[in-house]
Amino acid sequence: MRLEKLFAAKIYDQVSKVKDLPDHKKYGSMAYTLPILVRTAGLAQALAFVSTRGKNKENNPYDRLLDHLAEVVGEPNRGSFLKKSRESGLSDYMYLTRRTMLALKWYKRFAESVLEIKPTDQLEAGGGS
């Protein structure tokens, strides 16, 4: 329970800072969708998918989400987080997946409450592209 409180507080701060950015809907839409993506495709594949989105933009919302998520789960940066998801042994991969899913639960909740993302916003935000 203590870890959940720490994650919730940190994630609330992160998401609250995103609210005033023009691309907050894309950030929130991906935060809302990412738990399902991890469950269906696996952590490494889901993170790789997110990392390929919006590459032609400076300060893109998907990289921002990965940076935030990496910070919460205890990785020094997005690159390290992605690498660990690809190269970890089974037990480390499972541990990282559990921590990530615990964090994503809070990202999804705050995407709904703070960023006011609705399930229909997935289509309006361009499906994450």
C-alpha positions in Angstrom: 0.0 0.0 0.0 2.8 2.4 0.8 4.2 2.0 -2.8 0.8 2.8 -4.2 0.7 6.0 -2.2 4.1 7.0 -3.4 3.2 6.3 -7.0 -0.1 8.1 -6.8 1.4 11.3 -5.3 4.2 11.4 -7.9 1.9 10.6 -10.8 -0.6 13.2 -9.8 2.1 15.8 -9.8 3.3 14.7 -13.2 -0.2 14.6 -14.8 -1.2 17.9 -13.2 1.8 19.6 -14.9 0.7 18.2 -18.2 -2.8 19.6 -18.0 -2.0 23.0 -19.3 0.1 21.8 -22.3 -1.5 21.8 -25.7 -0.9 18.1 -26.3 -2.3 16.9 -23.0 -5.1 14.9 -24.7 -2.6 12.8 -26.6 -0.6 12.2 -23.3 -3.8 11.3 -21.5 -5.1 9.1 -24.3 -2.0 7.1 -24.3 -1.9 6.9 -20.5 -5.5 5.6 -20.7 -4.7 3.0 -23.4 -1.3 1.8 -22.3 -2.4 -0.7 -19.5 -4.5 -2.6 -22.1 -1.6 -2.5 -24.5 0.8 -4.0 -21.9 -1.7 -6.7 -21.1 -2.2 -7.7 -24.7 1.2 -7.3 -26.2 3.6 -7.4 -23.3 5.6 -4.7 -21.6 8.5 -4.5 -24.1 6.3 -4.4 -27.1 3.9 -1.8 -25.6 6.8 0.5 -24.6 8.4 0.1 -28.0 5.1 1.0 -29.7 4.8 4.2 -27.5 8.4 5.2 -28.2 7.7 5.2 -32.0 4.8 7.6 -31.8 5.1 11.3 -32.6 8.8 11.1 -33.4 8.6 14.1 -35.8 7.7 16.4 -32.9 9.9 18.1 -30.4 8.7 17.5 -26.8 6.2 15.0 -28.0 3.6 13.8 -25.4 4.5 10.1 -25.8 8.2 10.6 -24.9 7.0 12.7 -22.0 4.8 9.9 -20.8 7.7 7.4 -21.1 10.0 9.8 -19.2 7.4 10.1 -16.4 6.7 6.4 -16.2 10.5 5.6 -16.1 10.9 8.0 -13.3 8.1 6.5 -11.3 9.2 2.9 -11.7 12.8 3.8 -10.7 14.6 4.0 -14.0 17.0 6.9 -14.6 15.5 7.7 -18.0 13.3 6.6 -20.8 16.2 4.9 -22.7 17.2 2.9 -19.7 13.6 1.9 -19.1 13.1 0.7 -22.7 16.4 -1.2 -22.6 15.5 -2.9 -19.4 12.1 -3.9 -20.7 13.9 -5.6 -23.7 16.9 -7.1 -22.1 15.9 -8.2 -18.6 15.7 -11.8 -17.6 12.3 -13.3 -16.9 12.1 -12.5 -13.1 13.3 -8.9 -13.6 11.0 -8.5 -16.6 8.0 -9.7 -14.5 8.9 -7.4 -11.6 9.3 -4.4 -14.0 5.9 -5.3 -15.6 4.2 -5.4 -12.2 5.6 -2.1 -11.1 4.7 -0.5 -14.5 1.2 -1.8 -14.3 0.8 -0.5 -10.8 1.9 2.9 -12.0 -0.3 2.7 -15.1 -3.3 2.2 -13.0 -2.7 5.7 -11.5 -1.9 7.3 -14.9 -5.2 6.0 -16.2 -7.1 7.3 -13.2 -5.5 10.7 -13.4 -6.0 10.9 -17.2 -9.7 10.5 -16.5 -10.0 12.8 -13.5 -7.3 15.5 -14.1 -7.0 15.5 -17.9 -10.7 14.6 -18.3 -10.0 11.9 -20.9 -12.9 9.8 -21.9 -12.9 6.5 -23.8 -14.1 8.4 -26.9 -11.0 10.6 -26.8 -9.0 7.6 -28.2 -10.5 8.3 -31.6 -10.3 12.1 -31.4 -6.6 12.0 -30.5 -5.9 10.1 -33.7 -5.5 6.7 -32.1 -2.2 7.5 -30.6 -0.3 8.6 -33.7 
